[in-house]
Amino acid sequence: MIAQLGARCATEHDDLLTLYGRFGASLAIRSQLMNDARDASPGRGALKADVRTGARTVPLTFTGSRGAPTGLSEVDLAAWDTHERQRIASGSDIPDMNARSSTAIGANRRLNPTITSGAGPRAARAR
């Protein structure tokens, strides 16, 4: 939506505004997937609580992570968190972050067949 609003400052061409809106949505999906993958990675421990709380993010859902058991001491919780992040990283069927982001953008293209590779402002104006 923000990409579409920004594009409105430059043009009123509806097809071009739609393309910018779709681009913005794809970029937002990619950014969120990368953020979730970073948050679940080893070494992020106390910085993010997604793994401990069992947040329903894509990486945690795909790896079956359900959150920390209740009643753990801080020491045991830290040990569980470290182990769970290692399990997520090593036992995951999730491809690397770049492949995931490409897949999300490709899925958006399949849902919106008007999006084509290389369809930028010039391509939209030509229609």
N, C-alpha and C positions, 0 to 999 in steps of 0.2 A: 504494500500500500504506500509506503514511504517513497519507494522508487517511482511509483506511478505519480505521486504528488509532485515529486521533484521534476519529473519529465514534463508535467503540465506547465511548468514555468517556461519550457522551451518550445512546446508544440501543443496543438489541440487535435492532432491527428489521432483518431480513436484507435486504429490498429497499432500504432506505435505506442500509445499509452498502455494498451493491453499487454504488449510484449514486455514493456518495462515493468509492469505489475507482476507478470509471470516470472521475469528474471529476479525481481526482488524476493518473491516467495521462494524460489529455488535457492537463492543465496541464504535466506534465513534458515531453511531446512538444513543446508550444508553446515552453516555456522553452529546450529544447535547440536547436530550430530557430533561435530568435532569437539564442542565444549563438553558434551556428555562423556565422550571417550576420554578426554583429558582428565575429567573429574574422577573417573573410575580407575585411572592408571596407577601403578605402584608409585609410591613416593608422595602422593597427594594427601595421605592420611588426614590430619587434623584440619587441613585447608577446606575440604569439602565433606559434607555429611551424607551424600547420596548413597554410598555403599553401606554405611552404618544404618541408615533409616530404611533402606530397601526401596528407594525412589524408583518410580516406573519409567526409567530412561531406556532407550533402545539397547545400549550395551548391557545393562544389568538384566533386562528382560530376556535377551537372547542367551545370556549365560546362566540364567536361572538363579541369580542372586536375589535373596529375599530379605536381606537386612540382618543385623546382629541379633543373636538371642538376647532376651531380656535378663537382667540380673547380673551381668558381668561386671567385675571390678574394672577400674580404669586401665590397669595393667593388662588384664585379660581382653578387654575391649580393643586395646591398641594391638595386641597380638592377633586377635581375630581379624581386625581390619587389614593388617599387613598380609596375612595369609589369604584372605578373600580377594584382595586386589591382585595378588600373584596368581591365584586360581583364575580370575577373570582374564588376566593378560595371557596366561599360558594355555588355558583350556578353551579358549574362545574360538568359535567358528566365524567370528566377525573378521572380514578382511581388513587391510590397513585403512587408515582414515581417508586417504585420497580415493581409494576405490569405493568406499561407502558414499563419499560425497558425490562422486560421478554417478553412482547408482541412483541416488536421490534425484539428481538433476535429470537423468535418463527417464526415471519413472514419471517425473513431471512432464517430460516431452511426450511420453506415451499417453498420459491422461489428457494432454493438450496438444493434439497433433499439428496444430498450426505453428508450434515452436519447431524450428528446424535448425540444424547446425549452421552457424554463420549468419543467422538471421538477425542482423543489426538494424540500426536506424535506416540505412540506405535500402535494405531489402524491404522494410515495411513501407517506405515511401513509394517504392516501385509498384506496389500492389494497387 
